[in-house]
Each structure stands twice: as structure tokens, then as C-alpha cells.
């Protein structure tokens, strides 16, 4: 039940470089454990990006990761952008490190072959700003022919 925090400085990122982040916990005896069954992710100046040929979600990128929802007009929102290969029902869920849902959106049936996006302003289900830290997001798609696809990654909040 210990609160952990991480600080990422978005201004320290170079526009031409890609960065990798793995979330690892370490106890006082030096034992480490990977937090969650998630792969390492790529952070770039404008967020996370992945091409996914043959998947329902065939292109995915996140603007402003990490982001800073402090109403200063700079990186106040993050945007989840995706292209669907076929029509699909879409949902987005954001979880804290303990696995609690802090935000969710059922985006309904969306057309294939086009880009779609969903903004998140860093507010939870009660419209309160979430705390600084790392969160997991899951964007899930179920195509009209029953194929399931999902992306689970990390997003950073720094106010």
C-alpha cells in the first residue's frame, strides 16, 4: 500500500529520438519485479506510436504522453488516435497502478479504413483531476465479424 511516483520531463525529449520505458518496482532488499504483464513501450516527443498490420486497430498513436493537465495551455490533454482496418465497436479504459478504473469511454461502432480519436483531459469518473503518476490504458476493439483486438500501454500524468 505504498504510493510510488515517477517524473518524466517532456521538454527533455528530443524530437528525433525514441525512448523506452519499463516500470519496475524494487524493495529495500534490492529485489525487483516488473509491474504488470506489459511490454516495454516507446515514448517519443509526441507520444507513443505503433503500426499493427493485420490487426483490427492497424495504426495507433498517442499525442502528449506524458501529458500535463494543469490548465496552463501546454500539453493539457492527451489524444488517443487510431485507424481501424474494419468497422468495430471501440472502448477506452484507463486504470491506476492498483488496477482501478479511473476513466472509461464506450465509443460505439466506428467505421473501418479511417482515423478516429479520443481526448482525455486527466479527469477521473468523478470529474476530479487524477494524481501525478503512471496509468495504464486499454483501447479495445471488436470487429463486426467478432475479432477482438486490444492495446494496453502506459501513460504518464505530470501536473
Buried (B, 14 or more C-beta within 10 A) or exposed (E): EEEEEBEBEBEEBEEEEEEEBEBEEEEEEEEEEEBEEEEEBBBBBBBBBBEBEEBBBBBBBBBBBBBBBBEEEEBBEBBBBBBBBBBBBBBBBBBBBEEEEBBEBEBEEBEBEEEBEBEBBBEBEEEEBBBBBBBBBBBBBBBEEEEEBBBBBBBBBBB
